[in-house]
């Protein structure tokens, strides 16, 4: 009588998950591939949003209004939703733009610094913080012109995201250096005009910051006119030789210009400016090298499968007596032990189930990014999609762990299922909570609130865990997988292995090739994450992901075959660790990247970097290890099912 109740409950839960995912995608993505948003009429108000202050030196985010900048009458921040964990949080801006209406020398406000506020500005300048803004989902960029030695082009233009809070420089013979703030911003909004509708679409958002010590006559009021920047006389002293110093009791007047430029760049190509930093030639070279590695491994696997194995199997099956078969050597002799359950089989079931869940989440996210549903204009989309997909993929995690547990003749499938649902996400959540507590002590705007943490726990325990149990229930009710050959009650002694088949050596060697196939793409990924660049070349990332999967599978099969030929049948855990050891190289490369490329000095920022890279390496271990295990599991069942053994 309980079966229909369980099935109805599972059906209702599946329906709830499906509806939630559908509403999530409708809400999360503002457009679909090929569908462009509407344009702006002349004089339409353009909403400029203030993004967070970022620094590659500290990696700690701060709100724009954590500094005493000019504020609008009312600051409205972006609402933090259930799955917005570490996303961007935008605030309203004091800058007012109107479409195709240039502005000059607009005064935002006047600020008088005290000792505290002056110190805050100086600290942010020392830490090289940058101001970031958003207009029509386009980040603000600062164009920098570089001279190059080409006769057909005078300048090369590079783009940096945002602009510095200020700079420290020597001035008027000072020896210690003085601090100067960028208080005048010259914005350039590029638009592409649609002649049919007489509307315009924004295709570029640039700024040139200046430090100007503004001068005015008389007492300051709302109607005071600046002598250094006056729109009535068309005078703009942006290149003034008197920059605005940051000191106690100094007044700072913030001003800005807005210029609109028509551009031939179409809306669909407006992200090309932000992606110009991606070195396409090196990316294709990386893909080519990775393809050669895959081709080499595929050749070895083909040689093993088509020549060696086929020859061995046909010769073995032609023997007339079992005594003659015993004279054979190699992988055929261990057929009665190769499917013997390993030690800590329950833990292996947990890790394989978790890896299946992780693999499904990553694969589905990659497909969404390649199809264009996760665009750079929706930078929180990937985080949202990964969280929801992780919850949904709990079905496959429970199913996989229960199936393997039953194959190992395990009885405590509920205990295995509970570990599958709690162990990996619990470890990640614990590490994440520690890192969140550390950055909250720095008063960072990147701190996740208690409400969001509680919502994540509810999503985990209220949706993910039940789905894992539903999948495990279905998987355990299935008939157990039968081994292609019988297993003896007593185990066969393993002969002494040659030095090159040492488990540690083979495991470390097995993880080297998968990492080597993708480490160049890993460099661009780390640069996008830790140098605050826009990453949108998802096609390269998807190709690298496929190469990683194929390489993990092939190198594990090759080393598993060599292991069985040495009459070592303990392949279960070694197959998982062989490809999973690539996570060790990932963490070592992250350490190298930290020492060579980054300039992080604060202890909290160092802990933050290595903490997140430890989380990434752990996930990488689970993903690659599961791929290697599944490939080796398929390989061993395939070759031993071809033997005719009584």
N, C-alpha and C positions, 0 to 999 in steps of 0.2 A: 504493500500500500504506500510505501514511501517513495517508490520510483517516480510515479507521476508528479508528486509534489516537488521532488528535486528537479525534474525536467522543467516543470512550469516556472520554478524559481530561476533556473538557469536561463530560460527563454526570456523572462522579464528583465533579468540582468543584462543579457546580450542586447535586448531592445533599448534599454536605457543607455548603454555604452554607445550604440550606433547613433541614437538621436543626439547624444552629447557631442560625439565627434562631428556629426553633420552641422550642428549649430556652431561648434568651435571653428570649423573651416569657413563657414559663411561669415562669421564675425571677425575672424583673424585676418583674412586676406581681402584687401580692398579692391583687387582686380584680378582677372584671370589672364593667362597668356593671350596676347593678341588684342586685348580690350584696353583702350586708352581712356583715361579720365577726361572730363570736360576741361575746357580752357577758361580763361579769365577775360572778361570784358574790360574795357578801359575804365580806370578809376575804381575797379574792384579792390577791396581790401585784401591784402596778402598777409597771412598769419605767419609771423616769424616766431619760432620757438627756440628757447634757450636750452641747449643740451648741457651735459655735465662737464665739469673741468677735468681734463685728463692729463696724465703725465707718464711718459715712458720711463721716467726716473724712479717714480714711486709706485706706479700701478695701482694707486688708491684714488678712487673717484670722489669728487666733491661737487656739491650743488653750485650752480652759477651764483646764486644769491648767498652762498656762504661767505663771499667777499662783499664789501660795501659798495657794490655797483648800483647804478640807478635802477629803481624798481617801478613797475607800472602801478596803477591805482589798486589793482587787485591781482594777486599772483594765483594762477590756477594751474596746478600740476596735473600731469597725466594720471588717470586713475590706475592704481595698481590692481591687476586682476589676479585670478587664481593661479595662473601658470606663469606670471611674470616674475621670474626669480632674480635674474641678474640683468634685466634688460635696461634699455635707456629710459630715462624719465625726463620728460620735457616740461618746461615751465613757460608761461606766457612771457612775452618780451616787451620792453619799453620802446622798441623800435617799430615805427608805423610806416608801412609801405603801401602805396596804391599803384595799381598796374599801369605802367607806361606814363607815370607822372614823376619826372625827376625831382629830386630835392637836393638842396644845398645848405650846408651849415645849420642843420637842425640841432638845436640844443636839447639834450635829453634831461640833464639835471646838473646841479652843482653840489659837490661833496667836499666837506672840510674834514681832513683826516685828523685823528688823534693818535696817540702813541700806539694804541692797540691795533687800530685799523691799518696804520702804516706798516706795522710789523707783519700783519697778515698778508698784505700785498707783497712784501719783501720775501717772505717765506715761500709764497707761491712762485715768485720769480726764480728764487734759488732752486726750487724743485722743477723748474721748467714746465709749469702748467700751461695748458692751452685752452682757450675759450672756443666752444663749439656751438654752432647754431644750425637750425633746420628750416628750410623754406620749401614747401611743397614736396616734402619727403626727400629733399636733396641736402646733403651736408654742405656746410660752408667750406670753401677751399681758399687757400692763399697762393696765388700764382707767383712763382719765382723764375726769373729769367737768367739763363746761363749762356754765355758766349760759347759757340762751337766753331770748329775750323771746317766750315763747309762754304763753298762759294755761293750756293743757291739758298742759303738760310743763315740769318745773322744771329738769331737767338733760339735757344731751346727752352721751352717752358715746362717746368715741373710744378706739381701741385702738392701742397701740404694741407692736411686737414686742420681746420680752425686757424687760430692765430695766437701768438704768445700773449700772456697777461702783460708782460713788459720785458725789459732787459736790464742787465747790469753792465755798465760801461764806465770807462774813465772819462771825465769831463772837467774842463777848466783846471787842468793840472792836478786833479785829485789822484791819490795813490791807491786808496782802498776801493775805489769805484763807487758810483752812485746808481740808484735805481730809478728807472724811468718807465712810466706806464703808457700803454697805448690807449689814448683817450679819444682819438679821432679816427673813425672808421669810414673808409670810402667803399661802399658796396657797389657791386655791378651785378645786375640781374639780367641774364640773357634769356630771350624768349624767341619762340618760333611762331610766326603768325599763320593762322589758318584763314586764307582769303575767302573761303566759302561762308564761314560763319562770323568772320571779323573778330574772332577771339584769338588769344595767344596762350601758348603753353610754355611753362618755364622749363628751360633746358640747361641752365647754369646759374650758380650762386657763388660769387667770388667777393673777396675783400682785400683791401690794402690798408693795413693799420699804420697809424702815425702817432708819434708822441709830440704834442703841441702844447706849449704853455700859453693858453688863451689870455688875452688882455681885453679889458673893457674900461669904460670911463664911469666914474661915479659909484654909487652904491648898487649892489646886486639886487635885482628884482626879476620878476617873470618877463618883463618887457625890455630887459637890458640887451643892448646890441653889442656884439663882440667886434673889436677892431681887427682881430686876427682872422676872423672868419665871418663874413657878412654876406648873406644871400642878396641883400638889396643892392650892394655895390659889385656883386659877382666876384668877391674877393675870397680866396681860400688859401690860407697860409699853412697848408698841410706839411710842406717841406721846410717848416720854420727851423731856424738854427737854435731856437730856444726850446728844448724838449721839456716835458712836464715831469718834474722830479717828485719822488714819493718820500715825504718826510712828515714829521709831526707838525701840525698846524698849517699844513699846505692845503690850498684849495685846488680841486680838480674839476674842470668843466668838461663833461662828456658831450661830444658832438658827432654827427655822421652825415655823409652824403649818400645819395642813391642815384645811380645811373642805370638806364635801361638800354640794352643793346639788342638789336635784332640779329638773329643767328640763322644760318642755313641748317644747323644741326636739328634733326628731327627728334621728337619726344622719345621714340623708341631707342635712340642711340645716345641719350643724354648721360648715361652712366659710363660712356667711353672715357670721359675725362678722369674719372675716379679709378678706372682700371688700367690707365696708361702705365702705372707703376709696376704692373705684373709683367715680368720678363717672359714673354711668350716663347722666345727661342730656347731659353733654358728649360721651360716647362716641356716643350716638345722633345728636347734632348733627353730629359728625364724619362718621359714616356717611352722613348725609343730604347733606352738602356734597359728599362724594366721589361719591355717586350722581348728583348734579347735574352734576358734571364729566364723569362717564362718559356721562351722557345727552347732554350737549352734544357730546362727541366722537363719540358714536354717530350723532348727527344729521348731523354733517359728513361722516363716512364714508359714511353712507347716501346723502347728496346726491351725493357723488363717484361712488359705485358705480352708483346707479340713474339719475341724470340725466346728469351730465357724461360718464362713461365709456361708458354705453350709447349716448348720442347720438354720441359720437366714433367708437365702434367701428362702429356701423351706417352712419355716413356714410363712413367709410374703406373699409369692405367693399363699398360700392356704386360706388366709383370703377372705371373700366374699364381704365385704363392705369397703369403704374407711374410714368410721368412726371407724371400728375395727382396721384398720391399724394405725390410729392416736394414738391408745393406746400403740403401740410399742415405745420403747425407743432406743436411741443409734444412730448409723450411718444412719439408714434408715429414720429417721425423717428429715434429712437435705438434702434429695435428690433434693429438689427444689432450693437449694442455693449452692450446692457444686461446681457447674460449673459457678458460678457468677464471672465475670472478677475481678481480684484483683485491688487494688490501684497501681498506677505507673506500669500499665501493659506494657507500651512501654519499660520501663527500664528492666522489666523481659524478654521481647522478645529479647532485645539486649544481655543480659547476657546469655540466653540460646543459642542463635545463636553463640556467641563467645565461649561458652563452647563446643558446637558441633565441631567447628573449632579446638579448642585446643585438644579435645579428639581424633579427627581424626589424627592430626599431631603426637601426642604422640603414639597412637596405631600403626600407620604405621612405625614410627621410631623404636619402640620396635620390630616389626616384622623383620625389616631390620637387627637389631643388632643380633637377635636370629639366623637368617639365615646366618649370617657371613659377610654380605656386609659392615657393619661398624666395621672394625677390629681395634685393638689397634694400628696397624702400621699406620693407617690413622686417626690420632687423631682429625683432623678437620672435618672428615666425618659426625659426628653427628650434628654439627652446620650447615653444609651445607644442609644436608638432612632436618633438622627441618625448616630451613628458606624456602626452596623450597616447602616443604609439607604444611607449613602454608599458603603460597600463593595459592596453589592449593585447599586447603580445604576451601578457602573463598567461593567457590560455595555452599558448604553444610551449611556454616554459614548464608549466605543470604537466602537460601531456608528455613532453620529452623525458622529463625526470622520472615520471611514473612508469613509462614504458621500459626505460633502461633498468629501473629498480626491479621491475617484475622479471626482466630477462636475467638479472643477477640472482633471482629467487629471493629477493628481499621481502620481508614481511611488514616492516614498519614504513609503509609508503606515506602515511600521514605525516610522520616525522620528517621524512625526506621532503615532502611538499612544503611543510612549514619552513624548513631551512631554505628551500628555493625561493620562497616568497619574502624572506626576511634577511638572509645573511648578506647578500651583495648590496641591496639598497640600504640596509641598515648600516653597513660599513661606510658607504658613500655619504649617507645622511649624517653620521657621526663626525666624519672628517669635515663635511661642509659646515656643520654647526660650529665646530671649533674655529674654522677660518672666519665664519661670519661674526663670531664673538670677538676675534682679534681686530677685524676692520671696524667693528662698531666702536671699539675703544679709540679709534682714530677719527671718530665722528664723520665717517665716510657716507656719502649718499648712496653708495653701492651696498649698504647694509640691508639685508632682507629683514623685513619687519616680522614681529611675532605672529601677526595675523596670517601672513603668507606662509610662514613655517608651519603653523597649525593647519592651514588648508592643504599643504603638501602632505602632511601626516594623514589627514583625513582621506585624501586622494589615494595614498599608498595603502593604508589599512582598510579603507572602506571600499575600494574598487579593485586595486591591483591584487591584493591577497585573495579576495574571493574568486577572482578570475583564475588565479593560479590553481586553486583548489578545484574549480570546475574542470579545468583542463586535465588535472591529475586524476580526477574521478573518471573521466571519459577514457583516459589513457590506461588506467589500471583495469578497467573492465574489458579492455581488448585482450585477445589471446596473446600469451607471451611469445616473443620471437624465439623460434627454434634454431639452435646451433646447427650449422651444416655438417658438423662431425661430432661424434660423441666425445665426452670428456672422461678420462680415467679418474678413479677415486684417489689414487696416489699420484703425486706430481713427479715429473721426470726431472732428474738433476740437470742443472744448467752447467755446461762445460765452461772452463776458464775462457774469458773473452779476450780477444786481442786488444792492444792498447787503443787503437783507433775506434773501437766500439765501446769505450768507456762511457757510461751514461751521461756524466757531466759534460764530457767533450762533445758527444753527439747532440745533446740538447742545446748547448751553446752554438754549435755549428748550424743546427736547424733553424734557429731564430735569426741568424745573421742574414741569410738570403732574403727572407720576406721584408726585413727592415731595409736592406740595401735596395730593394726594388721601389721603395716609396719614400726614401729619406729626403730626396730633393723636394718633392711635393710637401713633405712635412715642414721643410724650412719655410715655404710660403705660408703654410697654415699657421705656424708659430708667429711669423711676422705679422699676419693679419690680426691675430689675437692679442699679442703683447705689444705691438707697435701701433695699435689702433688704426689699422688700415681696413678699407672695405674689401671683403672677400666675396667675389661673385663669379669666379671661374669654376663653377660647379661641375662643368663637363670634365675638366682635368681631374678634379677630386673624385668623380665617379669612376673614371678610367683607372686612376690609381687604386681605388678601392677594389675594383674587379681584379686588377693585377695582384693585389695583396692576397685576395682570397685564393686565386689560382696558385700562386707561389706557395702559400701555406699548405694547401692540399698536396701539391706535387712533392715538395721537399719532405713532408711527413711520410708520404707513401714510399719514397725512395729509401729513406733511413729506416722505416719499418721493415722493408724487404730485406735490407742488409742485416737488421737485427734478427729476423726470423731465420735467415740463412746461417747465422752464427748460433742457432739453436737456443736463442733466448726468447722465450714466449711471454715475458712480462712487458707487453706492448701497450697496455691500456693507459697507464699514467704517462708513460714516456711519449706516446703519441700526442697527448694533451700538452705536455711541457715542451715538446720539440718546437712546435710553432708558437706556443705561448711565450717562449723565452724571448721573442722579438720585443716584448714589452720592456725587458731589461735594457735593450739597446735604445729603445725610445726614451727611457728615463735618463740614460747616460748621455744621449744626444741633447736632451733638454738641459742637462747640466752644462754641457759644452756651449750650447746656445746662450745660456745665462752668463757664462764667463766671457764670451767673445762678443756677443751682439748687444746685450743689455747693459744698462748702467744703473742698476738698482743698488741703492745704498742703505735704505732703511731696513732694520731687522724685520719689521712686520711685513714689509713688501716682499722680502726674501722668503719668509715663511709662506706668504700667500702664493707666490710663484711655485715653489716646490710642492706645496699642498695640492694645488690644482693639477700640477703635472703628475703627481702621485695618483690622483683620482683618474686622470686620463690614462696613465699607464696600466692601472688596475683594470679599467674597462677594456683596454687594448689586449691585455692578457686573456681575459675571459673570451673576447671575440675570436682572436687568432687561435687560442687553444681549442676552442670548440670546433672551429673549421678543420684543424688538423686531426682531431679525434674522429669526427664524422667521416673524413676522407679515408683514414686508416681503417675505421670500422667497416666501411663499404669495401675496401680493398681486400681485407682479410676474409670477409664472408664470400667475396667473389672467387678468390683463388682456392679456398678450401672446399667450396661447394662443387668445384670441378673434379675433386679427387674421388675415386671410387674406393671407399673404405668401408669394411664390414663393421 
